[in-house]
Amino acid sequence: MSTHNTPAVQKVVDSVRRQIQSGALTAGNPLPTELALAEELGASRNTVRRAIEALIRAGYVERLPYSRPVVVGERHAEGVSSRNEIHVWVGQTIGDFGTSAFLRGLSAALSRTPYRMSVREPSSRSADGTREERRFLQEALRSPATAAVVMSRDAYSDNGDVLEQVAASGIPIVFADGAAPSFPGRTR
């Protein structure tokens, strides 16, 4: 699952995942309490809490407001675990009020999903945002974990050829600040 988990956390993650796969924990039902899982698995509540966060990121469990985490199930988790990165390009500085609000909203929307957000902006040292946007798109295209690309871009950027490659690969592209630019092969 994650190479960032400690052995104790990974042990709990693996145990809960096996319970989901075996049907002992079923989709739509809440996980046992942290205390119950800690006692059952011989782990601390903090370890269980970290394992639950890892299970949420992997798509096995989802957190609902004011309730215990709910089992999503094995089938859903397998469908998203390999493509879980949303690559976000912002053509303005992240410190800009509008950009910051946009990113907070997107982060909030993704917080209950197994997706994670990767944000890039043009370097303040570079005068060529178009070239940096191109590099961003090429990296998103090469990454096997890319689930989608979200762009708030400079209207004057000319990267239609790379946008076409991303679209042709089946990676969805969302243009957050206006209509999608035209590029060859674009159907709408």
N, C-alpha and C positions, 0 to 999 in steps of 0.2 A: 504494500500500500504506500506508505510514505517512508522515505529514508530518514526523515527528520524525527521520527518517534524514538523515544528511549525504549530499551528492551521491555521495561515494565508496561509502558503504554501500548507497545506493539502486541504484547501478550494479551492484554484486555481487548484490543481491536480484533485480533485474530479469533479470540473466543466468542465475542459477540457476533462477528461475521459468520462463524461456523453455526451459531444458533439460528441466525437468519437463514442461512443456506439449508439447514436441516428442517426448518419449519417450526422450530421451538419458539422462535419469535416471528410473528407473522406481520405482513404488510398491513398498515392502517392502525396497528395497535401501539400503544406507548411502550417505551422501554421500561424495565423495572427501575425503581428509584436508584439514584447514585449509591445510596447506602446499601441497598439490597445487592446491587452488582458488586460493590466493594467487598461485602461479606462473602458472597458466592464465589468470587474469583480470587479472594485473598489479596486484594490490592487496597491502596489508600483511596479516599474519595477524590483527592486531587488527581491521581493517576486515572481514575475512572472518568473524571470530568474532561481531562485532556484526550482520552480515548474517544469519548463521545464527540468532541470537536473534530477529531480525525475522521470519524465515521460520517459526520455531517459533510465534511469537505469531499469525501469519497462518494457521497450520494446514497449511502445505505440508510441514513437516518435524516430526518428533517426536524428543525426546531420550529415549533408553533408558539405564538404568543400565549403566555399564561398557562402553559401546560408542559408536561414532560416531553422529551423528544419522541417522535413517532417513527416507527420502522417504515421505510419506503419499500424495501425489498431488494432482492438480489437482481432481478431482471433490470430494474431501473438503474441500479448502480453500475452494472456492466455496460449499459448503453452510454453513460456519460463519463466514465472514469478515464478513458483514453483521450477524450477531447473535452477538456475542462477549462481552457484558458480563453478569456475574452480580451483581445488586444485592443487597446483604446489609444487613438492618436488625437491629441488636441493641438491645433495650430497656434494657439495662444499660450502664454505662460500659465502654469498651473495656479500661480498666485492671483490671477485675475478673478474678480468676484464671480462673474458668470461661469467661468470654467470651473471654479471651485464648487459652486452650487451644482453644476451639471455632474461633476464627479461624485459628490456626496449622494446625489439622487441615484446615480447608477450603482454606487456601492451599496446603498440601502436596498435597491431592487435585487441585487445579487446575493445579499447576505443570507437568504434562506434557501439558497440553491447550492449545488455542488461546484458551481463555477467560481473561478477566481479571476481577478481583474489585473491586467498589466498595463500601466499607463506610460506613454511617452509623449514628450513635447520637444519642440525644436530647441537646440542648445542656444543659450544666450550668446555664445561665442561665435555662432555661425550666422552668416547672412543668407545662407541657402537652405531654407526650410523645405523646399521641394526635394532636394537631394536627401535630406534626413527622412522625409515622409516616404520616399522611395525605399530607403534602407529598412524602415519600419515595416512596410508592406512585404518586402522580400523576406524579412525574418519571420513574419507571421505566416507567410506561405510555406516556408521551410519547416516550421515547427509542427510536429505530428500531434501536438496537444491543442492546436488552435480550433476553437469551436465557432468563433465569430470575430469579426473586426468591426469596431465602432469608431466612426471618424467625425471629428469636429474640425474641419480643415480650412485651409486658406483657399478661397475661391479661385485664386490664380495658379494654384499648383497644377502641373501638367504631368500627371503620372497615370494617365489612362491605360497605357499598355500593361502596367503592373496591376492596376485595378482589374483589368480584364483577366489576367492570369489568376488572380485570387478568386474572382467570380467563377471562372471556368473550372477551378479546382473543387467547387461545391461549397466553399466557405462563405457563409452569409456576410454581407457587408451592410452596415446600417450607417446612414449619413444623418447625423444628429442635428445639424444646423442648416439644413436646406435640402433641396432636391439633389438626387444623385447626379454627378456629372455624366455627360455622355461619353461613351468610349465604344470602340468597335466591339461587336458581339453582345452589347447590352440589349436585352429584349424589351425592357420597360423603363 
